[in-house]
């Protein structure tokens, strides 16, 4: 009798990093930049840059 093993939990490791066009920092793709708040050429987060 074989049991089915679940091996779907090892997938979301190490998301791809891309460079933010605004501040140039490495940001995971599909995530807004945490330092400047930009995502795909528009600002989606309100970041205070004082
Ligand atoms: Zn940025």
mmCIF file of the protein (N, C-alpha, C, O) and its ligand, coordinates in Angstrom:
data_MODEL
# 
_entry.id   MODEL 
# 
loop_
_entity.id 
_entity.type 
_entity.pdbx_number_of_molecules 
1 polymer     1 
2 non-polymer 1 
# 
_entity_poly.entity_id                      1 
_entity_poly.type                           'polypeptide(L)' 
_entity_poly.nstd_linkage                   no 
_entity_poly.nstd_monomer                   no 
_entity_poly.pdbx_seq_one_letter_code       
;(UNK)(UNK)(UNK)(UNK)(UNK)(UNK)(UNK)(UNK)(UNK)(UNK)(UNK)(UNK)(UNK)(UNK)(UNK)(UNK)
(UNK)(UNK)(UNK)(UNK)(UNK)(UNK)(UNK)(UNK)(UNK)(UNK)(UNK)(UNK)(UNK)(UNK)(UNK)(UNK)
(UNK)(UNK)(UNK)(UNK)(UNK)(UNK)(UNK)(UNK)(UNK)(UNK)(UNK)(UNK)(UNK)(UNK)(UNK)(UNK)
(UNK)(UNK)
;
_entity_poly.pdbx_seq_one_letter_code_can   XXXXXXXXXXXXXXXXXXXXXXXXXXXXXXXXXXXXXXXXXXXXXXXXXX 
_entity_poly.pdbx_strand_id                 A 
# 
loop_
_entity_poly_seq.entity_id 
_entity_poly_seq.num 
_entity_poly_seq.mon_id 
_entity_poly_seq.hetero 
1 1  UNK n 
1 2  UNK n 
1 3  UNK n 
1 4  UNK n 
1 5  UNK n 
1 6  UNK n 
1 7  UNK n 
1 8  UNK n 
1 9  UNK n 
1 10 UNK n 
1 11 UNK n 
1 12 UNK n 
1 13 UNK n 
1 14 UNK n 
1 15 UNK n 
1 16 UNK n 
1 17 UNK n 
1 18 UNK n 
1 19 UNK n 
1 20 UNK n 
1 21 UNK n 
1 22 UNK n 
1 23 UNK n 
1 24 UNK n 
1 25 UNK n 
1 26 UNK n 
1 27 UNK n 
1 28 UNK n 
1 29 UNK n 
1 30 UNK n 
1 31 UNK n 
1 32 UNK n 
1 33 UNK n 
1 34 UNK n 
1 35 UNK n 
1 36 UNK n 
1 37 UNK n 
1 38 UNK n 
1 39 UNK n 
1 40 UNK n 
1 41 UNK n 
1 42 UNK n 
1 43 UNK n 
1 44 UNK n 
1 45 UNK n 
1 46 UNK n 
1 47 UNK n 
1 48 UNK n 
1 49 UNK n 
1 50 UNK n 
# 
loop_
_struct_asym.id 
_struct_asym.entity_id 
A 1 
B 2 
# 
loop_
_chem_comp.id 
_chem_comp.type 
_chem_comp.mon_nstd_flag 
UNK 'L-peptide linking' . 
ZN  non-polymer         . 
# 
_pdbx_entity_nonpoly.entity_id   2 
_pdbx_entity_nonpoly.name        ? 
_pdbx_entity_nonpoly.comp_id     ZN 
# 
_pdbx_nonpoly_scheme.asym_id         B 
_pdbx_nonpoly_scheme.entity_id       2 
_pdbx_nonpoly_scheme.mon_id          ZN 
_pdbx_nonpoly_scheme.ndb_seq_num     1 
_pdbx_nonpoly_scheme.pdb_seq_num     101 
_pdbx_nonpoly_scheme.auth_seq_num    101 
_pdbx_nonpoly_scheme.pdb_mon_id      ZN 
_pdbx_nonpoly_scheme.auth_mon_id     ZN 
_pdbx_nonpoly_scheme.pdb_strand_id   A 
_pdbx_nonpoly_scheme.pdb_ins_code    . 
# 
loop_
_atom_site.group_PDB 
_atom_site.id 
_atom_site.type_symbol 
_atom_site.label_atom_id 
_atom_site.label_alt_id 
_atom_site.label_comp_id 
_atom_site.label_asym_id 
_atom_site.label_entity_id 
_atom_site.label_seq_id 
_atom_site.pdbx_PDB_ins_code 
_atom_site.Cartn_x 
_atom_site.Cartn_y 
_atom_site.Cartn_z 
_atom_site.occupancy 
_atom_site.B_iso_or_equiv 
_atom_site.pdbx_formal_charge 
_atom_site.auth_seq_id 
_atom_site.auth_comp_id 
_atom_site.auth_asym_id 
_atom_site.auth_atom_id 
_atom_site.pdbx_PDB_model_num 
ATOM   1   N  N  . UNK A 1 1  ? 0.843  -1.200 0.000   1.00 0.00 ? 1   UNK A N  1 
ATOM   2   C  CA . UNK A 1 1  ? 0.000  0.000  0.000   1.00 0.00 ? 1   UNK A CA 1 
ATOM   3   C  C  . UNK A 1 1  ? 0.877  1.248  0.000   1.00 0.00 ? 1   UNK A C  1 
ATOM   4   O  O  . UNK A 1 1  ? 1.620  1.507  0.947   1.00 0.00 ? 1   UNK A O  1 
ATOM   5   N  N  . UNK A 1 2  ? 0.777  1.990  -1.048  1.00 0.00 ? 2   UNK A N  1 
ATOM   6   C  CA . UNK A 1 2  ? 1.629  3.177  -1.152  1.00 0.00 ? 2   UNK A CA 1 
ATOM   7   C  C  . UNK A 1 2  ? 0.872  4.432  -0.764  1.00 0.00 ? 2   UNK A C  1 
ATOM   8   O  O  . UNK A 1 2  ? -0.278 4.657  -1.139  1.00 0.00 ? 2   UNK A O  1 
ATOM   9   N  N  . UNK A 1 3  ? 1.564  5.212  -0.014  1.00 0.00 ? 3   UNK A N  1 
ATOM   10  C  CA . UNK A 1 3  ? 0.990  6.518  0.313   1.00 0.00 ? 3   UNK A CA 1 
ATOM   11  C  C  . UNK A 1 3  ? 1.542  7.566  -0.635  1.00 0.00 ? 3   UNK A C  1 
ATOM   12  O  O  . UNK A 1 3  ? 2.701  7.514  -1.045  1.00 0.00 ? 3   UNK A O  1 
ATOM   13  N  N  . UNK A 1 4  ? 0.717  8.483  -0.961  1.00 0.00 ? 4   UNK A N  1 
ATOM   14  C  CA . UNK A 1 4  ? 1.197  9.573  -1.819  1.00 0.00 ? 4   UNK A CA 1 
ATOM   15  C  C  . UNK A 1 4  ? 1.913  10.609 -0.983  1.00 0.00 ? 4   UNK A C  1 
ATOM   16  O  O  . UNK A 1 4  ? 1.416  11.065 0.047   1.00 0.00 ? 4   UNK A O  1 
ATOM   17  N  N  . UNK A 1 5  ? 3.062  10.959 -1.441  1.00 0.00 ? 5   UNK A N  1 
ATOM   18  C  CA . UNK A 1 5  ? 3.835  11.962 -0.732  1.00 0.00 ? 5   UNK A CA 1 
ATOM   19  C  C  . UNK A 1 5  ? 3.545  13.339 -1.309  1.00 0.00 ? 5   UNK A C  1 
ATOM   20  O  O  . UNK A 1 5  ? 3.509  13.546 -2.522  1.00 0.00 ? 5   UNK A O  1 
ATOM   21  N  N  . UNK A 1 6  ? 3.346  14.236 -0.417  1.00 0.00 ? 6   UNK A N  1 
ATOM   22  C  CA . UNK A 1 6  ? 3.157  15.614 -0.868  1.00 0.00 ? 6   UNK A CA 1 
ATOM   23  C  C  . UNK A 1 6  ? 4.508  16.283 -0.991  1.00 0.00 ? 6   UNK A C  1 
ATOM   24  O  O  . UNK A 1 6  ? 5.270  16.360 -0.028  1.00 0.00 ? 6   UNK A O  1 
ATOM   25  N  N  . UNK A 1 7  ? 4.784  16.749 -2.142  1.00 0.00 ? 7   UNK A N  1 
ATOM   26  C  CA . UNK A 1 7  ? 6.013  17.514 -2.285  1.00 0.00 ? 7   UNK A CA 1 
ATOM   27  C  C  . UNK A 1 7  ? 5.738  18.829 -3.004  1.00 0.00 ? 7   UNK A C  1 
ATOM   28  O  O  . UNK A 1 7  ? 6.411  19.178 -3.973  1.00 0.00 ? 7   UNK A O  1 
ATOM   29  N  N  . UNK A 1 8  ? 4.768  19.526 -2.527  1.00 0.00 ? 8   UNK A N  1 
ATOM   30  C  CA . UNK A 1 8  ? 4.450  20.828 -3.112  1.00 0.00 ? 8   UNK A CA 1 
ATOM   31  C  C  . UNK A 1 8  ? 4.938  21.964 -2.231  1.00 0.00 ? 8   UNK A C  1 
ATOM   32  O  O  . UNK A 1 8  ? 4.767  23.136 -2.566  1.00 0.00 ? 8   UNK A O  1 
ATOM   33  N  N  . UNK A 1 9  ? 5.536  21.622 -1.124  1.00 0.00 ? 9   UNK A N  1 
ATOM   34  C  CA . UNK A 1 9  ? 5.924  22.677 -0.190  1.00 0.00 ? 9   UNK A CA 1 
ATOM   35  C  C  . UNK A 1 9  ? 7.302  23.231 -0.490  1.00 0.00 ? 9   UNK A C  1 
ATOM   36  O  O  . UNK A 1 9  ? 7.725  24.220 0.110   1.00 0.00 ? 9   UNK A O  1 
ATOM   37  N  N  . UNK A 1 10 ? 8.003  22.595 -1.419  1.00 0.00 ? 10  UNK A N  1 
ATOM   38  C  CA . UNK A 1 10 ? 9.374  23.058 -1.678  1.00 0.00 ? 10  UNK A CA 1 
ATOM   39  C  C  . UNK A 1 10 ? 9.437  23.996 -2.857  1.00 0.00 ? 10  UNK A C  1 
ATOM   40  O  O  . UNK A 1 10 ? 10.516 24.226 -3.403  1.00 0.00 ? 10  UNK A O  1 
ATOM   41  N  N  . UNK A 1 11 ? 8.335  24.532 -3.255  1.00 0.00 ? 11  UNK A N  1 
ATOM   42  C  CA . UNK A 1 11 ? 8.361  25.335 -4.465  1.00 0.00 ? 11  UNK A CA 1 
ATOM   43  C  C  . UNK A 1 11 ? 8.681  26.794 -4.185  1.00 0.00 ? 11  UNK A C  1 
ATOM   44  O  O  . UNK A 1 11 ? 9.553  27.319 -4.877  1.00 0.00 ? 11  UNK A O  1 
ATOM   45  N  N  . UNK A 1 12 ? 8.107  27.460 -3.305  1.00 0.00 ? 12  UNK A N  1 
ATOM   46  C  CA . UNK A 1 12 ? 8.280  28.901 -3.226  1.00 0.00 ? 12  UNK A CA 1 
ATOM   47  C  C  . UNK A 1 12 ? 9.561  29.319 -2.534  1.00 0.00 ? 12  UNK A C  1 
ATOM   48  O  O  . UNK A 1 12 ? 9.533  30.172 -1.646  1.00 0.00 ? 12  UNK A O  1 
ATOM   49  N  N  . UNK A 1 13 ? 10.654 28.750 -2.913  1.00 0.00 ? 13  UNK A N  1 
ATOM   50  C  CA . UNK A 1 13 ? 11.918 29.162 -2.315  1.00 0.00 ? 13  UNK A CA 1 
ATOM   51  C  C  . UNK A 1 13 ? 12.693 30.021 -3.297  1.00 0.00 ? 13  UNK A C  1 
ATOM   52  O  O  . UNK A 1 13 ? 12.690 29.772 -4.503  1.00 0.00 ? 13  UNK A O  1 
ATOM   53  N  N  . UNK A 1 14 ? 13.347 31.019 -2.771  1.00 0.00 ? 14  UNK A N  1 
ATOM   54  C  CA . UNK A 1 14 ? 14.214 31.906 -3.532  1.00 0.00 ? 14  UNK A CA 1 
ATOM   55  C  C  . UNK A 1 14 ? 13.501 32.565 -4.710  1.00 0.00 ? 14  UNK A C  1 
ATOM   56  O  O  . UNK A 1 14 ? 13.657 32.122 -5.848  1.00 0.00 ? 14  UNK A O  1 
ATOM   57  N  N  . UNK A 1 15 ? 12.739 33.589 -4.460  1.00 0.00 ? 15  UNK A N  1 
ATOM   58  C  CA . UNK A 1 15 ? 12.112 34.314 -5.557  1.00 0.00 ? 15  UNK A CA 1 
ATOM   59  C  C  . UNK A 1 15 ? 13.150 35.081 -6.371  1.00 0.00 ? 15  UNK A C  1 
ATOM   60  O  O  . UNK A 1 15 ? 14.206 35.450 -5.858  1.00 0.00 ? 15  UNK A O  1 
ATOM   61  N  N  . UNK A 1 16 ? 12.845 35.311 -7.621  1.00 0.00 ? 16  UNK A N  1 
ATOM   62  C  CA . UNK A 1 16 ? 13.804 35.995 -8.480  1.00 0.00 ? 16  UNK A CA 1 
ATOM   63  C  C  . UNK A 1 16 ? 13.873 37.471 -8.126  1.00 0.00 ? 16  UNK A C  1 
ATOM   64  O  O  . UNK A 1 16 ? 12.862 38.140 -7.913  1.00 0.00 ? 16  UNK A O  1 
ATOM   65  N  N  . UNK A 1 17 ? 15.075 37.935 -8.073  1.00 0.00 ? 17  UNK A N  1 
ATOM   66  C  CA . UNK A 1 17 ? 15.270 39.341 -7.763  1.00 0.00 ? 17  UNK A CA 1 
ATOM   67  C  C  . UNK A 1 17 ? 15.395 40.126 -9.056  1.00 0.00 ? 17  UNK A C  1 
ATOM   68  O  O  . UNK A 1 17 ? 16.016 39.681 -10.021 1.00 0.00 ? 17  UNK A O  1 
ATOM   69  N  N  . UNK A 1 18 ? 14.802 41.282 -9.048  1.00 0.00 ? 18  UNK A N  1 
ATOM   70  C  CA . UNK A 1 18 ? 15.013 42.193 -10.167 1.00 0.00 ? 18  UNK A CA 1 
ATOM   71  C  C  . UNK A 1 18 ? 15.424 43.536 -9.617  1.00 0.00 ? 18  UNK A C  1 
ATOM   72  O  O  . UNK A 1 18 ? 15.246 43.830 -8.435  1.00 0.00 ? 18  UNK A O  1 
ATOM   73  N  N  . UNK A 1 19 ? 15.969 44.332 -10.487 1.00 0.00 ? 19  UNK A N  1 
ATOM   74  C  CA . UNK A 1 19 ? 16.469 45.614 -10.042 1.00 0.00 ? 19  UNK A CA 1 
ATOM   75  C  C  . UNK A 1 19 ? 15.388 46.671 -10.181 1.00 0.00 ? 19  UNK A C  1 
ATOM   76  O  O  . UNK A 1 19 ? 14.759 46.801 -11.230 1.00 0.00 ? 19  UNK A O  1 
ATOM   77  N  N  . UNK A 1 20 ? 15.188 47.398 -9.143  1.00 0.00 ? 20  UNK A N  1 
ATOM   78  C  CA . UNK A 1 20 ? 14.207 48.462 -9.165  1.00 0.00 ? 20  UNK A CA 1 
ATOM   79  C  C  . UNK A 1 20 ? 14.663 49.577 -10.093 1.00 0.00 ? 20  UNK A C  1 
ATOM   80  O  O  . UNK A 1 20 ? 15.785 50.062 -9.949  1.00 0.00 ? 20  UNK A O  1 
ATOM   81  N  N  . UNK A 1 21 ? 13.836 50.000 -11.037 1.00 0.00 ? 21  UNK A N  1 
ATOM   82  C  CA . UNK A 1 21 ? 14.236 51.052 -11.975 1.00 0.00 ? 21  UNK A CA 1 
ATOM   83  C  C  . UNK A 1 21 ? 14.317 52.420 -11.315 1.00 0.00 ? 21  UNK A C  1 
ATOM   84  O  O  . UNK A 1 21 ? 14.900 53.345 -11.880 1.00 0.00 ? 21  UNK A O  1 
ATOM   85  N  N  . UNK A 1 22 ? 13.762 52.553 -10.173 1.00 0.00 ? 22  UNK A N  1 
ATOM   86  C  CA . UNK A 1 22 ? 13.740 53.859 -9.519  1.00 0.00 ? 22  UNK A CA 1 
ATOM   87  C  C  . UNK A 1 22 ? 14.942 54.052 -8.600  1.00 0.00 ? 22  UNK A C  1 
ATOM   88  O  O  . UNK A 1 22 ? 15.649 55.055 -8.695  1.00 0.00 ? 22  UNK A O  1 
ATOM   89  N  N  . UNK A 1 23 ? 15.164 53.106 -7.726  1.00 0.00 ? 23  UNK A N  1 
ATOM   90  C  CA . UNK A 1 23 ? 16.249 53.291 -6.766  1.00 0.00 ? 23  UNK A CA 1 
ATOM   91  C  C  . UNK A 1 23 ? 17.403 52.329 -7.007  1.00 0.00 ? 23  UNK A C  1 
ATOM   92  O  O  . UNK A 1 23 ? 18.485 52.509 -6.449  1.00 0.00 ? 23  UNK A O  1 
ATOM   93  N  N  . UNK A 1 24 ? 17.183 51.300 -7.838  1.00 0.00 ? 24  UNK A N  1 
ATOM   94  C  CA . UNK A 1 24 ? 18.284 50.430 -8.209  1.00 0.00 ? 24  UNK A CA 1 
ATOM   95  C  C  . UNK A 1 24 ? 18.576 49.335 -7.212  1.00 0.00 ? 24  UNK A C  1 
ATOM   96  O  O  . UNK A 1 24 ? 19.609 48.673 -7.314  1.00 0.00 ? 24  UNK A O  1 
ATOM   97  N  N  . UNK A 1 25 ? 17.714 49.127 -6.271  1.00 0.00 ? 25  UNK A N  1 
ATOM   98  C  CA . UNK A 1 25 ? 17.958 48.068 -5.311  1.00 0.00 ? 25  UNK A CA 1 
ATOM   99  C  C  . UNK A 1 25 ? 17.309 46.774 -5.786  1.00 0.00 ? 25  UNK A C  1 
ATOM   100 O  O  . UNK A 1 25 ? 16.378 46.791 -6.590  1.00 0.00 ? 25  UNK A O  1 
ATOM   101 N  N  . UNK A 1 26 ? 17.805 45.672 -5.287  1.00 0.00 ? 26  UNK A N  1 
ATOM   102 C  CA . UNK A 1 26 ? 17.266 44.366 -5.684  1.00 0.00 ? 26  UNK A CA 1 
ATOM   103 C  C  . UNK A 1 26 ? 15.939 44.125 -4.983  1.00 0.00 ? 26  UNK A C  1 
ATOM   104 O  O  . UNK A 1 26 ? 15.843 44.157 -3.756  1.00 0.00 ? 26  UNK A O  1 
ATOM   105 N  N  . UNK A 1 27 ? 14.936 43.887 -5.787  1.00 0.00 ? 27  UNK A N  1 
ATOM   106 C  CA . UNK A 1 27 ? 13.595 43.695 -5.271  1.00 0.00 ? 27  UNK A CA 1 
ATOM   107 C  C  . UNK A 1 27 ? 13.055 42.385 -5.831  1.00 0.00 ? 27  UNK A C  1 
ATOM   108 O  O  . UNK A 1 27 ? 13.238 42.107 -7.017  1.00 0.00 ? 27  UNK A O  1 
ATOM   109 N  N  . UNK A 1 28 ? 12.406 41.587 -5.021  1.00 0.00 ? 28  UNK A N  1 
ATOM   110 C  CA . UNK A 1 28 ? 11.751 40.394 -5.572  1.00 0.00 ? 28  UNK A CA 1 
ATOM   111 C  C  . UNK A 1 28 ? 10.705 40.772 -6.606  1.00 0.00 ? 28  UNK A C  1 
ATOM   112 O  O  . UNK A 1 28 ? 9.988  41.759 -6.443  1.00 0.00 ? 28  UNK A O  1 
ATOM   113 N  N  . UNK A 1 29 ? 10.622 39.997 -7.655  1.00 0.00 ? 29  UNK A N  1 
ATOM   114 C  CA . UNK A 1 29 ? 9.668  40.314 -8.711  1.00 0.00 ? 29  UNK A CA 1 
ATOM   115 C  C  . UNK A 1 29 ? 8.240  40.148 -8.207  1.00 0.00 ? 29  UNK A C  1 
ATOM   116 O  O  . UNK A 1 29 ? 7.972  39.358 -7.301  1.00 0.00 ? 29  UNK A O  1 
ATOM   117 N  N  . UNK A 1 30 ? 7.341  40.899 -8.803  1.00 0.00 ? 30  UNK A N  1 
ATOM   118 C  CA . UNK A 1 30 ? 5.933  40.923 -8.429  1.00 0.00 ? 30  UNK A CA 1 
ATOM   119 C  C  . UNK A 1 30 ? 5.704  41.451 -7.033  1.00 0.00 ? 30  UNK A C  1 
ATOM   120 O  O  . UNK A 1 30 ? 4.673  41.197 -6.411  1.00 0.00 ? 30  UNK A O  1 
ATOM   121 N  N  . UNK A 1 31 ? 6.694  42.197 -6.546  1.00 0.00 ? 31  UNK A N  1 
ATOM   122 C  CA . UNK A 1 31 ? 6.548  42.823 -5.236  1.00 0.00 ? 31  UNK A CA 1 
ATOM   123 C  C  . UNK A 1 31 ? 7.003  44.274 -5.387  1.00 0.00 ? 31  UNK A C  1 
ATOM   124 O  O  . UNK A 1 31 ? 8.010  44.555 -6.037  1.00 0.00 ? 31  UNK A O  1 
ATOM   125 N  N  . UNK A 1 32 ? 6.271  45.165 -4.795  1.00 0.00 ? 32  UNK A N  1 
ATOM   126 C  CA . UNK A 1 32 ? 6.652  46.563 -4.864  1.00 0.00 ? 32  UNK A CA 1 
ATOM   127 C  C  . UNK A 1 32 ? 7.952  46.794 -4.105  1.00 0.00 ? 32  UNK A C  1 
ATOM   128 O  O  . UNK A 1 32 ? 8.227  46.146 -3.095  1.00 0.00 ? 32  UNK A O  1 
ATOM   129 N  N  . UNK A 1 33 ? 8.737  47.725 -4.612  1.00 0.00 ? 33  UNK A N  1 
ATOM   130 C  CA . UNK A 1 33 ? 10.016 48.015 -3.989  1.00 0.00 ? 33  UNK A CA 1 
ATOM   131 C  C  . UNK A 1 33 ? 9.803  48.572 -2.582  1.00 0.00 ? 33  UNK A C  1 
ATOM   132 O  O  . UNK A 1 33 ? 9.084  49.557 -2.413  1.00 0.00 ? 33  UNK A O  1 
ATOM   133 N  N  . UNK A 1 34 ? 10.407 47.965 -1.588  1.00 0.00 ? 34  UNK A N  1 
ATOM   134 C  CA . UNK A 1 34 ? 10.177 48.419 -0.221  1.00 0.00 ? 34  UNK A CA 1 
ATOM   135 C  C  . UNK A 1 34 ? 10.874 49.727 0.106   1.00 0.00 ? 34  UNK A C  1 
ATOM   136 O  O  . UNK A 1 34 ? 10.514 50.390 1.078   1.00 0.00 ? 34  UNK A O  1 
ATOM   137 N  N  . UNK A 1 35 ? 11.854 50.106 -0.679  1.00 0.00 ? 35  UNK A N  1 
ATOM   138 C  CA . UNK A 1 35 ? 12.597 51.316 -0.340  1.00 0.00 ? 35  UNK A CA 1 
ATOM   139 C  C  . UNK A 1 35 ? 12.031 52.554 -1.020  1.00 0.00 ? 35  UNK A C  1 
ATOM   140 O  O  . UNK A 1 35 ? 12.090 53.643 -0.448  1.00 0.00 ? 35  UNK A O  1 
ATOM   141 N  N  . UNK A 1 36 ? 11.491 52.422 -2.210  1.00 0.00 ? 36  UNK A N  1 
ATOM   142 C  CA . UNK A 1 36 ? 10.935 53.601 -2.868  1.00 0.00 ? 36  UNK A CA 1 
ATOM   143 C  C  . UNK A 1 36 ? 9.443  53.446 -3.138  1.00 0.00 ? 36  UNK A C  1 
ATOM   144 O  O  . UNK A 1 36 ? 8.761  54.434 -3.411  1.00 0.00 ? 36  UNK A O  1 
ATOM   145 N  N  . UNK A 1 37 ? 8.930  52.231 -3.067  1.00 0.00 ? 37  UNK A N  1 
ATOM   146 C  CA . UNK A 1 37 ? 7.501  52.033 -3.206  1.00 0.00 ? 37  UNK A CA 1 
ATOM   147 C  C  . UNK A 1 37 ? 7.029  51.921 -4.637  1.00 0.00 ? 37  UNK A C  1 
ATOM   148 O  O  . UNK A 1 37 ? 5.828  51.991 -4.898  1.00 0.00 ? 37  UNK A O  1 
ATOM   149 N  N  . UNK A 1 38 ? 7.952  51.747 -5.572  1.00 0.00 ? 38  UNK A N  1 
ATOM   150 C  CA . UNK A 1 38 ? 7.558  51.670 -6.965  1.00 0.00 ? 38  UNK A CA 1 
ATOM   151 C  C  . UNK A 1 38 ? 7.399  50.229 -7.414  1.00 0.00 ? 38  UNK A C  1 
ATOM   152 O  O  . UNK A 1 38 ? 8.156  49.343 -7.017  1.00 0.00 ? 38  UNK A O  1 
ATOM   153 N  N  . UNK A 1 39 ? 6.425  50.026 -8.228  1.00 0.00 ? 39  UNK A N  1 
ATOM   154 C  CA . UNK A 1 39 ? 6.235  48.726 -8.836  1.00 0.00 ? 39  UNK A CA 1 
ATOM   155 C  C  . UNK A 1 39 ? 5.719  48.928 -10.244 1.00 0.00 ? 39  UNK A C  1 
ATOM   156 O  O  . UNK A 1 39 ? 4.628  49.461 -10.444 1.00 0.00 ? 39  UNK A O  1 
ATOM   157 N  N  . UNK A 1 40 ? 6.505  48.501 -11.220 1.00 0.00 ? 40  UNK A N  1 
ATOM   158 C  CA . UNK A 1 40 ? 6.149  48.652 -12.635 1.00 0.00 ? 40  UNK A CA 1 
ATOM   159 C  C  . UNK A 1 40 ? 5.846  50.094 -12.994 1.00 0.00 ? 40  UNK A C  1 
ATOM   160 O  O  . UNK A 1 40 ? 4.777  50.411 -13.515 1.00 0.00 ? 40  UNK A O  1 
ATOM   161 N  N  . UNK A 1 41 ? 6.791  50.950 -12.711 1.00 0.00 ? 41  UNK A N  1 
ATOM   162 C  CA . UNK A 1 41 ? 6.751  52.350 -13.129 1.00 0.00 ? 41  UNK A CA 1 
ATOM   163 C  C  . UNK A 1 41 ? 5.646  53.169 -12.483 1.00 0.00 ? 41  UNK A C  1 
ATOM   164 O  O  . UNK A 1 41 ? 5.319  54.261 -12.948 1.00 0.00 ? 41  UNK A O  1 
ATOM   165 N  N  . UNK A 1 42 ? 5.093  52.656 -11.450 1.00 0.00 ? 42  UNK A N  1 
ATOM   166 C  CA . UNK A 1 42 ? 4.163  53.502 -10.718 1.00 0.00 ? 42  UNK A CA 1 
ATOM   167 C  C  . UNK A 1 42 ? 4.333  53.266 -9.231  1.00 0.00 ? 42  UNK A C  1 
ATOM   168 O  O  . UNK A 1 42 ? 4.775  52.201 -8.800  1.00 0.00 ? 42  UNK A O  1 
ATOM   169 N  N  . UNK A 1 43 ? 3.983  54.254 -8.474  1.00 0.00 ? 43  UNK A N  1 
ATOM   170 C  CA . UNK A 1 43 ? 4.177  54.137 -7.041  1.00 0.00 ? 43  UNK A CA 1 
ATOM   171 C  C  . UNK A 1 43 ? 2.940  53.516 -6.417  1.00 0.00 ? 43  UNK A C  1 
ATOM   172 O  O  . UNK A 1 43 ? 1.833  54.045 -6.511  1.00 0.00 ? 43  UNK A O  1 
ATOM   173 N  N  . UNK A 1 44 ? 3.159  52.399 -5.790  1.00 0.00 ? 44  UNK A N  1 
ATOM   174 C  CA . UNK A 1 44 ? 2.041  51.681 -5.192  1.00 0.00 ? 44  UNK A CA 1 
ATOM   175 C  C  . UNK A 1 44 ? 2.109  51.696 -3.676  1.00 0.00 ? 44  UNK A C  1 
ATOM   176 O  O  . UNK A 1 44 ? 1.125  51.413 -2.993  1.00 0.00 ? 44  UNK A O  1 
ATOM   177 N  N  . UNK A 1 45 ? 3.262  52.024 -3.170  1.00 0.00 ? 45  UNK A N  1 
ATOM   178 C  CA . UNK A 1 45 ? 3.399  52.125 -1.723  1.00 0.00 ? 45  UNK A CA 1 
ATOM   179 C  C  . UNK A 1 45 ? 3.697  53.564 -1.349  1.00 0.00 ? 45  UNK A C  1 
ATOM   180 O  O  . UNK A 1 45 ? 4.361  54.289 -2.090  1.00 0.00 ? 45  UNK A O  1 
ATOM   181 N  N  . UNK A 1 46 ? 3.213  53.955 -0.223  1.00 0.00 ? 46  UNK A N  1 
ATOM   182 C  CA . UNK A 1 46 ? 3.531  55.301 0.243   1.00 0.00 ? 46  UNK A CA 1 
ATOM   183 C  C  . UNK A 1 46 ? 4.741  55.214 1.165   1.00 0.00 ? 46  UNK A C  1 
ATOM   184 O  O  . UNK A 1 46 ? 4.658  54.755 2.305   1.00 0.00 ? 46  UNK A O  1 
ATOM   185 N  N  . UNK A 1 47 ? 5.845  55.663 0.637   1.00 0.00 ? 47  UNK A N  1 
ATOM   186 C  CA . UNK A 1 47 ? 7.077  55.603 1.397   1.00 0.00 ? 47  UNK A CA 1 
ATOM   187 C  C  . UNK A 1 47 ? 7.536  57.016 1.696   1.00 0.00 ? 47  UNK A C  1 
ATOM   188 O  O  . UNK A 1 47 ? 7.624  57.855 0.800   1.00 0.00 ? 47  UNK A O  1 
ATOM   189 N  N  . UNK A 1 48 ? 7.818  57.263 2.914   1.00 0.00 ? 48  UNK A N  1 
ATOM   190 C  CA . UNK A 1 48 ? 8.303  58.588 3.274   1.00 0.00 ? 48  UNK A CA 1 
ATOM   191 C  C  . UNK A 1 48 ? 9.791  58.654 3.033   1.00 0.00 ? 48  UNK A C  1 
ATOM   192 O  O  . UNK A 1 48 ? 10.565 57.963 3.695   1.00 0.00 ? 48  UNK A O  1 
ATOM   193 N  N  . UNK A 1 49 ? 10.191 59.474 2.099   1.00 0.00 ? 49  UNK A N  1 
ATOM   194 C  CA . UNK A 1 49 ? 11.604 59.601 1.777   1.00 0.00 ? 49  UNK A CA 1 
ATOM   195 C  C  . UNK A 1 49 ? 12.087 60.975 2.213   1.00 0.00 ? 49  UNK A C  1 
ATOM   196 O  O  . UNK A 1 49 ? 12.298 61.869 1.394   1.00 0.00 ? 49  UNK A O  1 
ATOM   197 N  N  . UNK A 1 50 ? 12.251 61.116 3.462   1.00 0.00 ? 50  UNK A N  1 
ATOM   198 C  CA . UNK A 1 50 ? 12.774 62.378 3.959   1.00 0.00 ? 50  UNK A CA 1 
ATOM   199 C  C  . UNK A 1 50 ? 14.206 62.224 4.414   1.00 0.00 ? 50  UNK A C  1 
ATOM   200 O  O  . UNK A 1 50 ? 14.818 63.191 4.868   1.00 0.00 ? 50  UNK A O  1 
HETATM 201 ZN ZN . ZN  B 2 .  ? 12.970 51.119 -5.597  1.00 0.00 ? 101 ZN  A ZN 1 
# 
